[in-house]
Amino acid sequence: MSKKTELKTLRHSAAHLLAHAISELYPKTQLTIGPATDEGFFYDFLPITNFKEDDLPIIAARMSEIADRNLPLTHRQIAKDEARAIYKDNVFKLELIDGIPGDTVGLAEQGNFYDLCRGEHVASTGLIKNFKLTGIAGAYWRADKNNAALQRIYGTAFFTAQDLADHEMQKEEAAKYDHRKLGKQMDLFSFQEEGPGFPFFHPKGKAIINIMVAYLRKLLDEADYQEISTPVLLNEKLWHTSGHWAYYKDNMYTCTIDENTFALKPMNCPGSILVYKDRPHSYRELPLRLAEFGLDHRHELSGVLHGLMRVRAFTQDDAHVYCTPEQIESEVVKMIEMTYTVYKKFGFENVRVALATKPEKSMGSQAQWDIAIQALKNALDKAGIKYEIAEGEGAFYGPKIEFHILDSMKRSWQCGTVQVDYAQPENFDLSYIAPSGTKERPVMIHRAIYGSLERFFAILLEHHKGLLPFWLAPIQVRVLTITDEQKEYAHTIYQTLKKAGIRTEIDLGSDPISGQIKSAQLDKIPWMIVLGKKEVEQNTVTLRYFDGKQEFGVTLEQLLDKVAAANS
């Protein structure tokens, strides 16, 4: 089991510990659900009287007391009728029981406490020592405002006290540069009540997204990828064929059109497959590399939504490569190299790699999984990449390489993936004509580098603490004037820079120069052009950098050369 999986198991167990404490302190409270999250865990409750922040220390103390009892955590399957009898007074649990396939449901137990659960816990409550309850928020059952209003208690947990202390220090540092705070301060994006979990990008934010896309498009073109675009809404039948309906239905948005069910795509691969399948292919075309910046939708619970880090609509920088089995390793090596090139460009030098293997629920034969896993291992070895094994964390259709980037605050983010897929070509009966003239089955490789443009955008903002690299900044240069007498010259400089493709603004306000500089610093503008009487007379500029360093007497030609160097 990987460290990530072990931590998720601990946090899931901590959610049960929280529910256990609530059931002892407030026995009339109804329990609903409590999953682990990337940051920790939460549990949703329907209390008789709403919890307050002052209640958290009391609840945490009871959790510690239960942890000290060192109760074994066990799990068993029970008949649904037995579960319904246990939860006859809890409408939430009854609804969950009815929605679980099969004749049995899982029941987790610790002492005299029990809860519906799929499993995966630590051995005993005594192992859940280093936790902290972090807040209370409102929530709705099933994330639907038409359902019952609940209260959500958040927390986090670690295996050691030092890890928890480090996490608290990291959170204090991260809070200063939260991407949501920077996004508002820099006027990059927003979220509106009319679309919870759906980001609105403002002009400057969209400029950054466009730069990210343009940079990657250039690399894709050089690597002989062809870009496609597929619809966001596709018939339910497609998702049955791909397997997403069985494995992902609860996270998909659906609607009815002409008495047929359609779903907003949560992933881009089935659309790419339809493009491939539209005409016959020869072995001479392979590897066929199809790229797509595809807009996807996933129904995430409201409690896990977090700015751009966790949204309900996002764009993936997907690519799907159709190749022969013999071409897998060389293609994956190229994908690994491109991924490292991109991360280095954006300032991420420290990358950790994991190979995620077959999960409990999966498609395809064991033989296919073994071949795919070995191909990824061989590619990683050929690329000279050190990696760890993430047991059971692959996609349901194939194993994957995961790229985890370490940011400036020493936080790890899983972004890029490379996945080898034998299952989908089988599901969709894909083929190519081999040299012998017979039909053969291609292998499909799924690849994403950013992962999600929105999430990568957020990571970038926090990693650079808002001060993006010059080439990526939405506004690279702001022109400032000491008095109104320099406004005409400022417009000349502005027009020259704009024509040169430099993203430029003029401060048209009436603030003194010190106020203009402060405003530019708050907006995280990398360069400022300061113009006074002397600059006008000499036909030069003063170049002021974000950190306060200045260069005097810079000619326009020299300025353009500096910009070209900074953009390279």
N, C-alpha and C positions, 0 to 999 in steps of 0.2 A: 504494500500500500504506500503511495507517495505521501510526502509531508503535507501536501495540499489536501489530499483525501483524509489523512489523519486529523488535520485541523478541522475540516468540515464535520467529521464524525464527532469530535469533541464539542463543537459548537451546537450541533444538533442535540447532543446529550444535554448541553447547558440549557437549551430551550425547554426540554422536558423537566429539568431541575427547577426552572422558573415556574412552569405550570404547576409542579408539585408544591412549591412554596405558596403560590396563590391559592391552591385548593385547601391548604391547611389554614392559611390566614383569613381567607374570604371564601368559605365553603359554598356559598350560594352563587359564586361567579361561574358563568358558563365558559368552557374552554372551546376554542375553535381550531386553529392551526398554528404551528410554530416552526418554520424552516430555518436552516442555516443560510447565511448570505455571505457575500465576499468579505464583508466587514465584521461579521459576527453572527447574530441571530436575532429573531424577534418572535413574539407570540401575541396573538390577537385574542382579546377577552371581551365578554359581555358582563360587566360587573353590575351589582345592584346600585352601588354608588361609585361614581367615577374616581379613578385613581388620581392622585396628585404627585407632583415631583417629590414632596416631602415623604411620600410612602415608599419611595425607592430604597432608601437605606434600611427600612424595616423589612422589605421583601428580600433584599440582598443578605441581610443577617439571617433570615430563615433559610435561604438557599445555602449559606455556609454551614448552618446547623445540620441540614439534611446531608450535605456533602460529608460532614464529619461522621455521620452514621455509617458511611461506607457501604451503602446498600448495593447489592448486585443489580445490574441492569440486564434484564432478560427480554426475550422476544419470542412470540409464538403466533401461529396462525389459528384463528378461531372461526367457527361458522358465523355467517352473517346474522342468522337468527339470534345467536348468543350475543353478538355485538349490539344488535338492536335492543335486546333486553337490558344490556348494561347501560345503553345511552337513551333509554326510552324518554327521558326528560330533556334531552339536548337535541334541538332541531338541527343544529349545525353538523353534529357528528352523524346524525341519521342521514342527512343529505350526502355527506361524504361516503358513508357506507353504501348507499344506493348507487353512487357513481363509480365505485370500484369494481372492475370486471371480476368475474369468477364467483365462487360460492363462499370464499373465505376472505378475511381481512387480517392484517397484522395488528397485534396488541403488544405494546411495550409495557414492562412492569418494573417498578423499583419500590420495594417495601409494599405498603398498601396503596400506592399510587399506580394508575395505569392510564394509557392513552393510545389512541389509534396511531399506528406508525408502520412504515414500510420496513424499518429495521436500520441497522448500522449505528451502534452505540459503543461507548467505552465500556470497560468491564464493570465499573462500579462508580457510584457517586463520589467516592473518595478521590477520584482522579480529576474532578471538576473543582479545582481550588482557586485558580487564577482567572477570575471573571470580574466584569464590571457592568452594571446596568447603566445605560447611557441616556435614556430619555423615554418620554411618553408622547404618543401622537394619536390622532384620530385615524380611523380606517373604516372601510366598508366591507361587509362580507362579500367574498368573491370579487373584490375591487369594483363593485357596482353600487353607485350612489343610491340606486332604488332599493337596495337591500339594507339590512340592519346596520346601524352605526355601531362600531366597536371601538375598543381602545387597544392600542398596540404598545407594548413595552419592548424597547430595544436593549440589546446588550452585546458584549463581546467576550471572548474567552481565549486563553492561551495555555500552553502546557507548563510554562514557567513564569514566575513573578517578574523576572527580568524582561521577558518578552512582552509582558503586559505593560511594564513601566516604559519600555522603549516605544511601544505602540502609542502610549499616552503622550510622550514627548513629540513623536512624529505627527500626531494629530494636531497638537498645538501649532507646530510649524506649518503643517498643511493648511490649517484654517486661515492663516494669513494670506495664502495664495490659492484659495479654493477657486476652481475655474468658474463657478457660478458667480462669485463675487467679482472676479476679473472680467467676466463676460458682460456684466452690467456696467462696471466702471469704464470699460473700453468700448461699450456699445456694440458688442459682437453678436449676441443672440439673446433670446428671451423665451419664456414659457408662458402660455396664456391659459386662463380657465377654460376657454373653449376647446382646448386640445391638450389635456393632461398627458404628459409623457411624449408629446410631439413638438420638437424644437422649431422655433422660428429664427432663421438666420437673417441678421441685419446686413446692410451693405458691406461693412468691414469684415464681418464674420464670413460672409459668402465669398469675399475676395480671398480669404485664407483657404477656404475649401477649394476654390478654383485653382489656386496655386498648387495645392497638394495634388489635385487631379492632373493638372498640366505636367507637373514633374514626373509623376508615375507614367502618364501616357507616353512621354518621351522614351522612358526606359522600355516600356512594352513594345513600342514601335521598333526600337533598336533590336529587341529580342524576337522579332517576327510574330508578335501577337496580333490578332485581328479583333477589333472591338465590335460587340453586338449590343443590342438593347432588346429586352423582352418585357411583356406586359406584367403589371403588378397584380392583376386579377385573373385567376385561371380556374378552370372547372375542377370540381371536387374529384372527378375520376383520375385526373393527373396525380393528385396527391395520394390516392390509394395505390396507384402504380408505383410511385416513388417510395412509398412507405411512410411518408410524413403524417398521413392521416392516422395511422396506428400509433406512431411514436410521438406526435407533436400536436395532435388535434386541439388540446386544451389551450395551446398558445397561439392558435390561429384565429383570425377574424374572418367570419363567413357572412355571406348574404345570398339572397335568392334572386335570380334573374331568369325570366321566362320559365319559371317552375323548375329551374336547375340550381343546384348549390354551387357557388363559387367561393374561393378563398383568396384573401390577399397573401401573396407569397411571403413566407417567413425566410426563405432561402432562394437563391438564384439558380441552383443546379438543374431543376427540372426544365426550366425555360431554355437553358443552354442545350440540354439534351434534345429538345424538340427542334432546335436549329440544326443540330448535327444530323438528326434523323430525317430531315426534310429532303435529303437527296442521297444517292449512293456515294460511297467514298472508296478511294483506292489507297493501297499501302503507300503509294508515292506521296500522298498528302500528309502522311503522319510523320511526326507529331503535328496535330492540328491544335493550335493554341487560340482559344476564344476568351477574350476578356470582357468584363461587364462591370460598370459602376451601377449596381442594381439597388433600387429602393426596396427595402424589406420592411415588413410589419410583424411584430410579435406582441401578443397580449401579456405583458408583464404585470405582476401584482403591483398595486399602487405603492405598497410599502417598500418595494425594492427600487422604485424609480429614484434616480439620483442625477439630476442635471443632465449633462450629455454622456455621463458614464453609463447610465442605464436608461434607455428610452424605449418607446414603443414603435418608432419609425426611424430607420437608419439606412445609410448607404454603405454597402460592402464593396470593396475593391476586389471583386471576384475574378478568378480566371479558371477555366476548365480546359485541361489539356487531354486530348484523346490520342492514345499512342499504343504501340505494341508492348507486350511484356518486356521485350529486350530494351526498350527505350526508357523505361521507368527511371532507372538509376541516373542516367545522364540528364534527364529532364529535372529530376528532383535536385540534383547538384546545382543546376543553373538557377532554380528557384531559391535555393538557400543563398547563393551568392547575391542574387538580386535583393533578397530580404536584408542582408547585412549592409549592402550598399545604401538602401533607403534609410535604414535606422541610423547609420553613420551620418548621412546628410542632415538629418533632423537633430543630431546631437546626442544620440544614444549609442555609447561605446560598449556598455556592459550588457551582454545578451546571454540569457540562460536558456538552454534548449532541453525539452523533454519529449520522449517518444511515448505517446499514449496508446495503449493496447486495447484489446477487445473488451467491451463492456458486457454487463450481464444480459442486456437486451440488445440484440444485434441481428443483422441480416447477412446472408452468405454462409458458405461452408467454412469449416475450420481450416481446411487446406488453403482456401483463398486467403483467409486472414494470415496464415503462416507465411505465405508467399509475399503478401503485401508488407507485413512487418519486417521481413528479412530485406526486402527491397529498400525500405526506408533506412534500416540500419546500415546497409551497404553504402547508400548515398551519403549518410552522415559521416561514415568513416572515410569515404573518398574525399569529402569536403574538409576533412580534418577537424570536425566539430565534436567537442565533448558533450555528452548528453546523459540524462537520467531517464529511467523508465517510470512512466506514470501508469501503473497497472489499472486496467479496467476503465480508463478515462477517454477512450477513443470515441469517435462518432458511431452511430448505430450501423453505418454502412461501411466503415473502414477505419484502420489505424491512422494516426496523424502525428506529425511533428508540430510541437508548440514552441513558439518563440516568446520568451518572457524578457521584457526590457526593464532595466533598473533606472529609475529616474534620479534627479538631483537630490531628492529627499529619501533616497535608498528604499523606495517602494517598488515592488515588482508588479508589472502589468503584463498579462498574457494578451498578445495582439495577433501576430501572424500565425498561420497554420498551413501545412501541406498535408493533404490526405489522399491516400491511394484507395481507389474504389473499384472493386470487382462487381459489387452487387447491382449498382444502377445500370450499367451496360447490360446486365442479365435481365433486370426488370423490364427494361425498355427494348430489349432485343436489338441492341445496336450491333452494327457489323461494318467490316471493310473488306474489300476484295484483296486477297493475298496474292503474292507472285504466282502461285499455283492456279489462280482463278477461282479458288474456293472462298466462301465467306468465313471470316474469322471475327472473333469478339475483341473489340478494343478494350484497353484499360483506361479508366477515367481518373485524372488527378485533379483534385480541387486545391486551389491556392488563393490565399489572401495575405496581404502584407500589413496594411493598416488594420485590417480586421473590420472595423467600422470607422468611417471617416469621422463621425461625431465623437466617438470615444477617443480616437487617436488625437483629435483636435483638443479635447479636454486634457488629455495627458500632456500634450505639448505645452499648453498654457501653464499648467502647474509646474512642469519640469523647468521651464524657462522663467517662471514666476511673472508671466505676462510680457516680459521683454523678449519677443521672438527674434530669431536671427534676421539680419537685415533683409535677406532675399525673400523671407517669408512674411515680414511685417505688412499688415494691410495698408498702413501709411508709413512709407520709408523716410520721408523728409517733410518737415514743416518749416515754412518760411516765416520768420519773425522780423518785425521792424521796430526800431527804437522810437521813431516818431512817424507821423503820417506823411512826412516829406519823402520817405523811402517807399511808399506804397506802389508808385508807378514802376520803380526799379524791381520791386518784389514781384509784381505781375510778369515782368519780363523774364525773371529767373524762373518763376513758376511755369510759364508756358514752355520755356526751353527744356526744363526737366520733364514735363508731361510728354512733350514730343519725343523725348529720348526713352519713353516707356517707364519712367520712374514714378512711383505712386506718391504724389505730392499734394500738400495742402498749404494754404496761406491762413495765418491767424488774422482774421478781420476784426477782432475785438478791439476794445479801447484800453485794455489793461497795460500797465507799464511792462517793460521787457522782463522784469523779474517774475511778474504774474504769468506772462506768456510762456516763459521757460518752465515754470511750475506746472502749468496746464499740460504742456507737451510731455513732461515727465509722468504725470498722472495717467496720460493716455498711452504711455509706453512707446513714444516715438523714438526710434533709434538715433536719428540725426536731426539737428536743427540748423537752419541757415539764418544767421543773425546779420541784419543789415542796418548800418548806420550811415552817417554822413560820409565817413572815410571810405566805406565800401562802395558807395555810389560814385565818389570822385575817382577812385582807382579801378572801378569796374571789376571788383573782386567780391568775395564773401568771407564771412567768418563761419567756419564749420565747428559747431558745438556737438559733442557726443553726449549720449545719455548719462554717462558717468561724470560729466562736467569738464572733461578735457576739451581744449579748443585749439583750432588751427586758424591762424590769421593770414589774410592776404592770399586766399586760395582763388585762383582764376577759375572761370567756368569750365575751361578745358580740363584743368586738373581735377575739378569736382566730378566731371563725367568719368574720368579715368578711375577715380576712387570708387565711384558707384559700380562701374563695370567689374572691378576687382572684388567688391563686396558681394556682388550678385553671382559670382562664379562658383 
